[in-house]
Amino acid sequence: MLALCFMLLCTPGGATSIPVFSGDGSPPKMFVHEGRQRGVLIDILAYADQHMPDHRMDLKLYP
């Protein structure tokens, strides 16, 4: 997942929306708590999303 973020940061152009799908049952990496997405990878993806103005992370966690 981090390699994907790094590749998108270094590659000009590309898609405007980046879908990211995962299960929500793997704390502390990715999980849902009180209706909010949380975890270490959620924080990393949010950081990457803030620093990629031409792209948008579309994160969906499923049970």
Chimera marker file (.cmm) of the C-alpha trace (Angstrom):
<marker_set name="trace">
<marker id="1" x="0.000" y="0.000" z="0.000" r="1" g="1" b="0" radius="0.5"/>
<marker id="2" x="2.815" y="2.397" z="0.834" r="1" g="1" b="0" radius="0.5"/>
<marker id="3" x="4.470" y="1.563" z="-2.483" r="1" g="1" b="0" radius="0.5"/>
<marker id="4" x="1.268" y="2.610" z="-4.269" r="1" g="1" b="0" radius="0.5"/>
<marker id="5" x="1.257" y="5.947" z="-2.453" r="1" g="1" b="0" radius="0.5"/>
<marker id="6" x="4.935" y="6.529" z="-3.238" r="1" g="1" b="0" radius="0.5"/>
<marker id="7" x="4.395" y="5.632" z="-6.898" r="1" g="1" b="0" radius="0.5"/>
<marker id="8" x="1.492" y="8.063" z="-7.184" r="1" g="1" b="0" radius="0.5"/>
<marker id="9" x="3.487" y="10.841" z="-5.548" r="1" g="1" b="0" radius="0.5"/>
<marker id="10" x="6.302" y="10.413" z="-8.091" r="1" g="1" b="0" radius="0.5"/>
<marker id="11" x="4.197" y="9.828" z="-11.206" r="1" g="1" b="0" radius="0.5"/>
<marker id="12" x="2.802" y="12.846" z="-13.063" r="1" g="1" b="0" radius="0.5"/>
<marker id="13" x="-0.809" y="12.677" z="-14.181" r="1" g="1" b="0" radius="0.5"/>
<marker id="14" x="-2.816" y="9.616" z="-13.233" r="1" g="1" b="0" radius="0.5"/>
<marker id="15" x="-6.280" y="9.018" z="-11.915" r="1" g="1" b="0" radius="0.5"/>
<marker id="16" x="-8.080" y="11.633" z="-9.879" r="1" g="1" b="0" radius="0.5"/>
<marker id="17" x="-9.731" y="9.081" z="-7.581" r="1" g="1" b="0" radius="0.5"/>
<marker id="18" x="-7.803" y="6.209" z="-6.005" r="1" g="1" b="0" radius="0.5"/>
<marker id="19" x="-10.070" y="3.501" z="-4.584" r="1" g="1" b="0" radius="0.5"/>
<marker id="20" x="-8.666" y="1.700" z="-1.528" r="1" g="1" b="0" radius="0.5"/>
<marker id="21" x="-10.651" y="-1.251" z="-0.149" r="1" g="1" b="0" radius="0.5"/>
<marker id="22" x="-9.906" y="-3.239" z="2.986" r="1" g="1" b="0" radius="0.5"/>
<marker id="23" x="-11.516" y="-5.141" z="5.804" r="1" g="1" b="0" radius="0.5"/>
<marker id="24" x="-12.177" y="-3.378" z="9.085" r="1" g="1" b="0" radius="0.5"/>
<marker id="25" x="-11.059" y="-6.193" z="11.376" r="1" g="1" b="0" radius="0.5"/>
<marker id="26" x="-7.319" y="-5.679" z="11.579" r="1" g="1" b="0" radius="0.5"/>
<marker id="27" x="-6.527" y="-3.271" z="14.427" r="1" g="1" b="0" radius="0.5"/>
<marker id="28" x="-4.208" y="-1.430" z="14.834" r="1" g="1" b="0" radius="0.5"/>
<marker id="29" x="-3.702" y="-1.192" z="11.048" r="1" g="1" b="0" radius="0.5"/>
<marker id="30" x="-7.257" y="-0.455" z="9.842" r="1" g="1" b="0" radius="0.5"/>
<marker id="31" x="-10.505" y="-0.667" z="11.765" r="1" g="1" b="0" radius="0.5"/>
<marker id="32" x="-13.803" y="1.106" z="12.387" r="1" g="1" b="0" radius="0.5"/>
<marker id="33" x="-14.442" y="2.491" z="15.872" r="1" g="1" b="0" radius="0.5"/>
<marker id="34" x="-17.643" y="4.340" z="16.725" r="1" g="1" b="0" radius="0.5"/>
<marker id="35" x="-18.432" y="4.747" z="13.027" r="1" g="1" b="0" radius="0.5"/>
<marker id="36" x="-15.060" y="6.329" z="12.151" r="1" g="1" b="0" radius="0.5"/>
<marker id="37" x="-12.199" y="4.787" z="10.208" r="1" g="1" b="0" radius="0.5"/>
<marker id="38" x="-9.100" y="4.561" z="12.392" r="1" g="1" b="0" radius="0.5"/>
<marker id="39" x="-5.677" y="3.003" z="12.467" r="1" g="1" b="0" radius="0.5"/>
<marker id="40" x="-2.068" y="3.478" z="11.445" r="1" g="1" b="0" radius="0.5"/>
<marker id="41" x="-2.669" y="2.900" z="7.731" r="1" g="1" b="0" radius="0.5"/>
<marker id="42" x="-5.663" y="5.256" z="7.806" r="1" g="1" b="0" radius="0.5"/>
<marker id="43" x="-3.362" y="7.992" z="9.152" r="1" g="1" b="0" radius="0.5"/>
<marker id="44" x="-0.733" y="7.253" z="6.480" r="1" g="1" b="0" radius="0.5"/>
<marker id="45" x="-3.321" y="7.348" z="3.689" r="1" g="1" b="0" radius="0.5"/>
<marker id="46" x="-4.770" y="10.609" z="5.034" r="1" g="1" b="0" radius="0.5"/>
<marker id="47" x="-1.270" y="12.135" z="5.063" r="1" g="1" b="0" radius="0.5"/>
<marker id="48" x="-0.639" y="10.960" z="1.493" r="1" g="1" b="0" radius="0.5"/>
<marker id="49" x="-4.035" y="12.286" z="0.415" r="1" g="1" b="0" radius="0.5"/>
<marker id="50" x="-3.228" y="15.735" z="1.816" r="1" g="1" b="0" radius="0.5"/>
<marker id="51" x="0.048" y="15.851" z="-0.122" r="1" g="1" b="0" radius="0.5"/>
<marker id="52" x="-1.414" y="14.716" z="-3.475" r="1" g="1" b="0" radius="0.5"/>
<marker id="53" x="-3.630" y="17.599" z="-4.637" r="1" g="1" b="0" radius="0.5"/>
<marker id="54" x="-4.301" y="16.001" z="-8.031" r="1" g="1" b="0" radius="0.5"/>
<marker id="55" x="-5.505" y="12.732" z="-6.488" r="1" g="1" b="0" radius="0.5"/>
<marker id="56" x="-8.103" y="11.725" z="-3.933" r="1" g="1" b="0" radius="0.5"/>
<marker id="57" x="-8.058" y="8.611" z="-1.774" r="1" g="1" b="0" radius="0.5"/>
<marker id="58" x="-11.451" y="6.939" z="-1.637" r="1" g="1" b="0" radius="0.5"/>
<marker id="59" x="-11.094" y="4.594" z="1.352" r="1" g="1" b="0" radius="0.5"/>
<marker id="60" x="-13.789" y="2.033" z="2.128" r="1" g="1" b="0" radius="0.5"/>
<marker id="61" x="-13.545" y="-0.426" z="5.022" r="1" g="1" b="0" radius="0.5"/>
<marker id="62" x="-15.846" y="-3.440" z="5.033" r="1" g="1" b="0" radius="0.5"/>
<marker id="63" x="-16.532" y="-6.037" z="7.722" r="1" g="1" b="0" radius="0.5"/>
<link id1="1" id2="2" r="1" g="1" b="0" radius="0.2"/>
<link id1="2" id2="3" r="1" g="1" b="0" radius="0.2"/>
<link id1="3" id2="4" r="1" g="1" b="0" radius="0.2"/>
<link id1="4" id2="5" r="1" g="1" b="0" radius="0.2"/>
<link id1="5" id2="6" r="1" g="1" b="0" radius="0.2"/>
<link id1="6" id2="7" r="1" g="1" b="0" radius="0.2"/>
<link id1="7" id2="8" r="1" g="1" b="0" radius="0.2"/>
<link id1="8" id2="9" r="1" g="1" b="0" radius="0.2"/>
<link id1="9" id2="10" r="1" g="1" b="0" radius="0.2"/>
<link id1="10" id2="11" r="1" g="1" b="0" radius="0.2"/>
<link id1="11" id2="12" r="1" g="1" b="0" radius="0.2"/>
<link id1="12" id2="13" r="1" g="1" b="0" radius="0.2"/>
<link id1="13" id2="14" r="1" g="1" b="0" radius="0.2"/>
<link id1="14" id2="15" r="1" g="1" b="0" radius="0.2"/>
<link id1="15" id2="16" r="1" g="1" b="0" radius="0.2"/>
<link id1="16" id2="17" r="1" g="1" b="0" radius="0.2"/>
<link id1="17" id2="18" r="1" g="1" b="0" radius="0.2"/>
<link id1="18" id2="19" r="1" g="1" b="0" radius="0.2"/>
<link id1="19" id2="20" r="1" g="1" b="0" radius="0.2"/>
<link id1="20" id2="21" r="1" g="1" b="0" radius="0.2"/>
<link id1="21" id2="22" r="1" g="1" b="0" radius="0.2"/>
<link id1="22" id2="23" r="1" g="1" b="0" radius="0.2"/>
<link id1="23" id2="24" r="1" g="1" b="0" radius="0.2"/>
<link id1="24" id2="25" r="1" g="1" b="0" radius="0.2"/>
<link id1="25" id2="26" r="1" g="1" b="0" radius="0.2"/>
<link id1="26" id2="27" r="1" g="1" b="0" radius="0.2"/>
<link id1="27" id2="28" r="1" g="1" b="0" radius="0.2"/>
<link id1="28" id2="29" r="1" g="1" b="0" radius="0.2"/>
<link id1="29" id2="30" r="1" g="1" b="0" radius="0.2"/>
<link id1="30" id2="31" r="1" g="1" b="0" radius="0.2"/>
<link id1="31" id2="32" r="1" g="1" b="0" radius="0.2"/>
<link id1="32" id2="33" r="1" g="1" b="0" radius="0.2"/>
<link id1="33" id2="34" r="1" g="1" b="0" radius="0.2"/>
<link id1="34" id2="35" r="1" g="1" b="0" radius="0.2"/>
<link id1="35" id2="36" r="1" g="1" b="0" radius="0.2"/>
<link id1="36" id2="37" r="1" g="1" b="0" radius="0.2"/>
<link id1="37" id2="38" r="1" g="1" b="0" radius="0.2"/>
<link id1="38" id2="39" r="1" g="1" b="0" radius="0.2"/>
<link id1="39" id2="40" r="1" g="1" b="0" radius="0.2"/>
<link id1="40" id2="41" r="1" g="1" b="0" radius="0.2"/>
<link id1="41" id2="42" r="1" g="1" b="0" radius="0.2"/>
<link id1="42" id2="43" r="1" g="1" b="0" radius="0.2"/>
<link id1="43" id2="44" r="1" g="1" b="0" radius="0.2"/>
<link id1="44" id2="45" r="1" g="1" b="0" radius="0.2"/>
<link id1="45" id2="46" r="1" g="1" b="0" radius="0.2"/>
<link id1="46" id2="47" r="1" g="1" b="0" radius="0.2"/>
<link id1="47" id2="48" r="1" g="1" b="0" radius="0.2"/>
<link id1="48" id2="49" r="1" g="1" b="0" radius="0.2"/>
<link id1="49" id2="50" r="1" g="1" b="0" radius="0.2"/>
<link id1="50" id2="51" r="1" g="1" b="0" radius="0.2"/>
<link id1="51" id2="52" r="1" g="1" b="0" radius="0.2"/>
<link id1="52" id2="53" r="1" g="1" b="0" radius="0.2"/>
<link id1="53" id2="54" r="1" g="1" b="0" radius="0.2"/>
<link id1="54" id2="55" r="1" g="1" b="0" radius="0.2"/>
<link id1="55" id2="56" r="1" g="1" b="0" radius="0.2"/>
<link id1="56" id2="57" r="1" g="1" b="0" radius="0.2"/>
<link id1="57" id2="58" r="1" g="1" b="0" radius="0.2"/>
<link id1="58" id2="59" r="1" g="1" b="0" radius="0.2"/>
<link id1="59" id2="60" r="1" g="1" b="0" radius="0.2"/>
<link id1="60" id2="61" r="1" g="1" b="0" radius="0.2"/>
<link id1="61" id2="62" r="1" g="1" b="0" radius="0.2"/>
<link id1="62" id2="63" r="1" g="1" b="0" radius="0.2"/>
</marker_set>
